């Protein structure tokens, strides 16, 4: 923060411990018998000192200024659908001494981060101490040949801070050098920290050839259009000449969508859709009503459905996609055991395609668009690291909008902005739109 040079940072000794938000292996069973919605991350997330890991040759150590909460943070904290300690044990068994470091009785979580490099491993070439960076969460061994066409297809691909230890919700982190991207100079630490996971995911789903390869004029139905990935998806559709149809759950969210430039908005709280008659039976008449409402707004069925709620919406998503259309799915926040009427898929030649985060090129391209001010962060609120449990609880209960940032080493908001001229040119109204709402 004081503008120390790389040489000055290198001269500062690295402590043998650091402050992090972590889970304890001994707590894995504390929520047994409790419904998912009633599980409280504030009871499982701990904040305290953990040992500083040794740095591998292909890694960097980053002083983390800010991080964020993702749904995988929630899943980690409530030990669903499985405990993440199983991931750490598997990684530890892979044979490498560096991999064995991750298998600990504690798990420092968090899959986003922005900060300053304070150490580089002996084989790191493109980064140096003092560089300001954001971190993407694709943790992959680039010496594995399976990683070199699309690294998301690598046999050993993992998500940093979820399937690995030493995540971003901490004052320090160690990451592979191929996880680094330049920090957007016009953004604060917390604004820069919230983008990588969700922005990259949306980019791959919609823009990349590995996803929908959206073209101009495509109608894209976006569930949760003001949420973490939905807020980026709306921007990509608008930037790419598509026609977004945003689905939200309140009038306030509908107003936010229209402010973003999305004209076709469906407020499901107003429309009262009931896609499920009960826990086991879906209602096709409600799918038809939903499809009719989409056509009344844009005159046609969606070419692409941006699908991530999972069980609650997949039946409707498959139904409303146009003949030959694509249902692009990346998550299942409402449940991963999905059901749909396969007749509406095969007889109308529709496709379900999956996506999971992004490879390095996709993440880098998505970060480039952030850096150019063409995509805006969707941060709505910030918590200090001391309140990480409350931040995670808020996301678990869907009380948030967009993304929630977490200040780690940064003592307050709105620090770390290096390009004020660019920020003024873009406008605080755009950059801070989700905060205003």
C-alpha positions in Angstrom: 0.0 0.0 0.0 3.0 2.3 0.6 4.3 1.6 -2.8 7.2 -0.7 -1.8 9.4 -1.9 -4.7 9.9 -5.5 -5.5 13.3 -5.4 -3.9 11.9 -4.0 -0.7 9.2 -6.7 -0.6 11.7 -9.4 -1.2 13.7 -8.1 1.8 10.8 -8.5 4.2 10.9 -12.0 5.9 7.9 -14.2 5.2 6.2 -15.2 8.5 5.9 -18.8 9.4 2.2 -18.5 9.9 -0.6 -16.3 8.5 -4.3 -15.5 9.1 -6.8 -17.6 7.1 -10.4 -18.7 7.0 -10.4 -22.4 7.4 -12.4 -25.5 8.0 -11.4 -28.3 10.5 -11.4 -31.9 9.6 -12.8 -32.7 13.0 -15.9 -30.7 12.3 -17.0 -32.6 9.2 -20.0 -34.3 10.9 -21.3 -31.3 12.8 -24.3 -30.8 10.5 -25.4 -34.4 10.2 -29.2 -34.7 10.3 -29.7 -31.0 9.6 -31.4 -29.8 6.4 -29.1 -28.1 3.9 -30.9 -24.8 4.2 -30.5 -24.8 8.0 -26.7 -25.5 8.0 -24.9 -22.4 9.2 -21.4 -21.6 7.8 -20.8 -19.4 10.8 -20.5 -22.5 12.9 -18.0 -24.3 10.7 -15.7 -21.5 9.4 -12.9 -20.5 11.7 -10.5 -17.6 11.5 -7.0 -17.9 12.8 -3.3 -18.6 12.2 -2.2 -21.5 9.9 1.3 -22.5 9.0 2.8 -20.9 5.9 3.4 -23.6 3.2 6.7 -24.0 1.4 6.8 -22.5 -2.1 7.0 -24.9 -5.0 9.3 -23.9 -8.0 6.3 -23.2 -10.3 4.3 -21.2 -7.6 4.1 -17.7 -6.4 3.2 -16.4 -2.9 0.6 -13.6 -3.0 -0.2 -11.1 -0.2 -4.0 -11.2 -0.6 -5.7 -7.8 -0.4 -9.2 -9.0 -1.1 -11.2 -12.2 -2.0 -14.8 -13.1 -2.4 -17.5 -15.7 -1.6 -18.6 -18.2 -4.2 -21.1 -21.0 -4.0 -18.3 -23.4 -3.7 -17.3 -21.6 -0.5 -20.8 -22.3 0.8 -20.6 -26.0 -0.2 -17.2 -26.3 1.5 -18.5 -24.7 4.7 -21.5 -27.0 5.0 -19.6 -30.1 3.8 -21.9 -30.7 0.9 -22.3 -32.6 -1.4 -19.1 -34.1 0.1 -16.4 -32.9 2.5 -13.6 -31.1 0.7 -11.1 -33.0 3.0 -11.6 -35.9 0.6 -10.2 -33.7 -2.2 -7.2 -32.8 -0.1 -6.5 -36.5 0.8 -6.7 -37.5 -2.9 -4.3 -34.7 -3.9 -2.0 -35.7 -1.1 -1.9 -39.3 -2.4 -0.8 -38.2 -5.9 2.9 -38.7 -5.0 4.5 -35.3 -5.3 5.9 -33.7 -2.1 4.3 -30.4 -3.2 0.9 -32.1 -3.5 1.3 -33.7 -0.1 1.4 -30.3 1.5 -2.3 -29.9 0.8 -3.5 -32.8 2.9 -3.9 -31.1 6.3 -6.4 -31.3 9.1 -7.4 -27.8 8.1 -8.6 -26.4 4.8 -8.0 -22.7 4.0 -10.8 -22.1 1.4 -11.6 -19.4 -1.1 -11.4 -19.4 -5.0 -10.9 -15.7 -5.8 -8.3 -13.2 -4.9 -6.4 -10.0 -5.8 -3.2 -8.9 -4.3 0.6 -8.4 -4.7 3.2 -11.1 -5.4 5.7 -11.3 -2.6 7.7 -14.4 -3.6 8.2 -16.3 -6.9 9.4 -19.9 -7.3 12.6 -20.7 -9.1 10.9 -21.7 -12.3 8.5 -18.8 -12.6 9.3 -16.6 -15.6 6.5 -14.2 -16.5 5.9 -12.7 -13.0 8.0 -10.9 -10.4 7.7 -9.7 -6.8 5.7 -6.5 -6.6 3.3 -7.3 -9.5 -0.4 -6.7 -8.8 -2.5 -9.6 -9.8 -5.8 -11.3 -9.8 -6.0 -15.1 -9.4 -8.2 -17.5 -11.3 -9.0 -20.9 -9.8 -8.1 -23.4 -12.5 -5.4 -25.5 -10.7 -3.8 -27.8 -13.2 -0.4 -29.4 -13.8 0.9 -28.0 -17.1 3.3 -30.9 -17.5 0.4 -33.2 -18.0 -0.3 -33.6 -21.8 -4.1 -33.9 -21.1 -4.0 -30.2 -20.1 -2.8 -28.8 -23.4 -5.8 -28.8 -25.6 -8.3 -27.5 -23.1 -6.9 -27.5 -19.5 -10.4 -27.9 -18.1 -10.3 -31.4 -19.6 -7.0 -32.3 -17.8 -7.1 -35.5 -15.9 -5.8 -33.7 -12.8 -7.8 -30.4 -13.1 -8.9 -29.0 -9.8 -10.4 -25.8 -8.4 -8.0 -23.8 -6.2 -9.4 -23.2 -2.7 -12.0 -25.9 -3.1 -10.2 -29.0 -4.2 -6.8 -27.6 -3.1 -5.6 -26.0 0.2 -4.2 -22.5 0.8 -7.2 -20.6 -0.8 -7.8 -17.0 -1.2 -9.8 -16.2 2.0 -6.6 -15.4 3.8 -3.8 -12.9 4.2 -1.4 -15.1 2.1 -1.9 -17.7 -0.6 0.3 -19.9 -2.7 -0.8 -20.5 -6.3 0.6 -21.8 -9.5 2.1 -19.1 -11.7 -0.4 -20.1 -14.5 -3.2 -18.9 -12.3 -2.1 -15.3 -12.4 -3.6 -12.4 -14.4 -2.9 -8.7 -14.3 -5.0 -6.7 -11.8 -7.3 -4.3 -13.6 -5.7 -0.9 -12.8 -9.0 1.1 -12.6 -10.5 -1.2 -10.0 -10.1 -1.4 -6.2 -8.8 -4.5 -4.6 -12.3 -5.8 -3.8 -13.7 -4.9 -7.2 -10.8 -6.8 -8.8 -11.1 -9.8 -6.5 -14.7 -10.8 -7.2 -14.5 -11.4 -11.0 -12.2 -14.3 -11.9 -14.4 -17.3 -11.0 -17.8 -16.0 -12.1 -16.7 -13.8 -15.0 -14.5 -16.5 -16.5 -17.3 -19.1 -16.1 -19.8 -16.9 -17.9 -17.2 -16.2 -20.7 -16.7 -19.9 -21.3 -20.4 -20.7 -21.2 -21.4 -18.0 -23.7 -18.5 -16.7 -25.7 -16.0 -19.5 -26.0 -16.1 -22.2 -28.7 -16.0 -24.6 -25.7 -19.4 -23.2 -24.7 -22.3 -21.8 -26.6 -20.2 -19.7 -29.1 -23.0 -17.1 -29.0 -23.6 -15.1 -32.2 -25.3 -11.8 -32.8 -29.0 -12.0 -32.6 -29.1 -15.1 -30.4 -31.9 -15.0 -27.7 -30.4 -16.0 -24.4 -32.5 -16.9 -21.4 -30.5 -16.1 -18.3 -31.6 -17.6 -14.9 -30.6 -15.5 -11.9 -29.7 -12.7 -14.2 -28.5 -10.4 -11.4 -26.6 -13.1 -9.5 -22.9 -13.9 -9.5 -22.6 -15.5 -12.9 -25.8 -14.1 -14.3 -24.7 -10.5 -13.9 -21.7 -11.2 -16.1 -23.8 -13.3 -18.6 -26.1 -10.3 -19.2 -23.2 -8.1 -20.1 -21.7 -10.7 -22.5 -25.0 -11.1 -24.3 -25.4 -7.4 -24.7 -21.8 -6.9 -25.7 -22.0 -9.7 -28.3 -25.2 -8.4 -30.0 -27.4 -11.0 -28.4 -30.9 -10.5 -26.9 -30.9 -11.3 -23.1 -34.1 -12.4 -21.4 -33.3 -12.1 -17.7 -35.1 -14.0 -15.0 -35.1 -12.5 -11.5 -37.0 -12.9 -8.3 -38.0 -9.3 -7.2 -39.0 -5.9 -8.6 -35.7 -4.4 -7.3 -33.7 -7.0 -9.3 -35.9 -6.3 -12.3 -35.0 -2.6 -12.0 -31.3 -3.4 -11.8 -31.5 -5.6 -14.9 -33.2 -2.8 -16.9 -30.5 -0.4 -15.7 -27.9 -2.8 -17.1 -29.7 -2.5 -20.5 -31.6 -5.8 -20.4 -35.1 -4.9 -21.8 -36.7 -8.3 -21.6 -37.2 -9.1 -17.9 -39.2 -11.7 -16.2 -39.9 -11.3 -12.5 -40.8 -14.8 -11.4 -42.0 -13.6 -8.0 -44.6 -11.5 -9.9 -45.5 -14.3 -12.3 -45.7 -17.0 -9.6 -44.4 -20.0 -11.7 -44.7 -23.3 -10.0 -42.7 -25.7 -12.1 -43.1 -28.5 -9.5 -46.5 -29.6 -8.3 -44.7 -31.4 -5.4 -41.3 -32.8 -4.7 -41.5 -35.5 -7.4 -43.9 -34.1 -10.1 -43.3 -31.2 -12.5 -46.1 -29.2 -14.2 -45.7 -28.9 -18.0 -48.5 -26.4 -18.1 -46.3 -24.0 -16.1 -43.4 -24.7 -18.6 -45.8 -23.7 -21.4 -46.9 -20.5 -19.6 -43.2 -19.6 -19.1 -42.4 -20.2 -22.8 -45.4 -18.1 -23.8 -44.2 -15.2 -21.6 -40.7 -15.4 -23.1 -42.2 -15.2 -26.7 -44.4 -12.3 -25.6 -41.2 -10.3 -24.8 -38.9 -11.2 -27.7 -41.1 -12.9 -30.2 -39.3 -16.3 -30.2 -38.0 -19.1 -28.1 -34.4 -18.9 -26.7 -31.5 -20.1 -28.8 -29.5 -20.5 -25.6 -30.6 -21.2 -22.0 -28.0 -20.1 -19.5 -28.8 -22.7 -16.9 -27.3 -23.0 -13.4 -30.1 -23.4 -10.8 -30.3 -27.1 -11.7 -33.2 -29.2 -10.3 -35.7 -26.4 -9.8 -35.4 -25.1 -13.4 -33.9 -27.8 -15.7 -37.3 -29.2 -16.8 -38.5 -25.7 -17.8 -35.1 -24.9 -19.4 -35.2 -28.0 -21.7 -38.8 -27.2 -22.6 -38.5 -23.5 -23.5 -35.3 -23.7 -25.6 -36.1 -23.5 -29.3 -36.0 -26.4 -31.7 -32.3 -27.2 -32.1 -31.5 -24.9 -29.2 -28.8 -25.3 -26.5 -29.1 -25.6 -22.7 -25.8 -24.5 -21.3 -25.3 -25.7 -17.8 -22.6 -25.1 -15.2 -24.0 -25.7 -11.8 -27.0 -26.9 -9.7 -27.5 -24.6 -6.8 -31.0 -25.8 -6.2 -30.1 -29.5 -6.4 -28.0 -31.6 -8.7 -30.3 -34.6 -9.3 -32.2 -33.0 -12.2 -35.2 -34.2 -14.2 -36.6 -33.2 -17.5 -38.9 -34.7 -20.2 -36.5 -36.2 -22.7 -39.2 -36.1 -25.5 -38.7 -32.3 -25.6 -35.0 -32.8 -26.0 -34.6 -35.5 -28.6 -37.7 -34.9 -30.7 -36.8 -31.2 -31.0 -33.1 -31.9 -31.5 -32.0 -29.8 -28.5 -28.6 -30.1 -26.8 -27.5 -30.0 -23.2 -23.9 -29.0 -22.9 -21.9 -28.7 -19.7 -19.3 -26.2 -18.7 -17.0 -25.9 -15.6 -15.1 -22.8 -14.9 -12.6 -21.9 -17.7 -9.2 -22.6 -19.1 -6.3 -20.1 -18.8 -6.9 -18.5 -22.2 -10.6 -18.0 -21.5 -9.9 -16.6 -18.0 -7.2 -14.3 -19.3 -9.6 -13.0 -22.1 -12.4 -12.5 -19.6 -10.0 -10.6 -17.4 -8.8 -8.5 -20.4 -12.4 -7.4 -21.0 -12.6 -6.3 -17.3 -9.3 -4.5 -17.6 -10.6 -2.6 -20.7 -13.8 -1.6 -18.9 -16.0 -3.5 -21.3 -17.3 -5.8 -18.5 -18.0 -4.4 -15.1 -17.7 -6.1 -11.7 -20.9 -7.1 -10.0 -19.9 -6.6 -6.4 -22.7 -5.5 -4.2 -21.3 -5.6 -0.7 -18.0 -6.1 1.2 -17.2 -7.8 4.5 -14.0 -7.9 6.4 -12.3 -11.3 6.8 -13.3 -11.3 10.5 -16.9 -11.6 9.3 -16.3 -14.3 6.6 -18.8 -16.6 8.3 -21.6 -14.0 8.0 -20.6 -13.3 4.4 -20.9 -17.0 3.6 -24.2 -17.3 5.5 -25.6 -14.5 3.4 -24.7 -16.2 0.1 -26.1 -19.5 1.5 -29.4 -17.8 2.1 -29.4 -15.9 -1.2 -29.6 -12.6 0.6 -27.0 -11.1 -1.7 -27.0 -9.7 -5.2 -24.1 -10.1 -7.6 -20.9 -11.0 -5.7 -19.8 -10.4 -2.1 -16.3 -9.2 -1.6 -14.1 -9.9 1.4 -11.3 -7.6 2.6 -8.3 -9.6 3.7 -5.1 -7.4 4.0 -6.8 -4.3 2.6 -7.9 -2.3 5.7 -10.8 -0.6 3.9 -12.7 -0.4 0.6 -11.8 1.6 -2.5 -8.0 1.1 -2.2 -5.6 -0.1 -4.9 -7.0 2.0 -7.7 -4.1 3.0 -10.0 -5.9 4.4 -13.1 -8.3 7.1 -11.9 -8.6 8.6 -15.4 -9.9 5.3 -16.9 -12.3 4.9 -13.9 -13.7 8.4 -14.5 -14.1 7.7 -18.2 -16.1 4.5 -17.5 -18.1 6.1 -14.7 -18.8 5.3 -11.1 -22.4 4.6 -11.9 -21.4 1.7 -14.1 -18.6 0.3 -11.9 -20.7 0.6 -8.8 -24.1 -0.3 -10.3 -24.7 -3.4 -8.1 -23.6 -1.5 -4.9 -26.2 1.2 -5.7 -29.0 -1.4 -5.9 
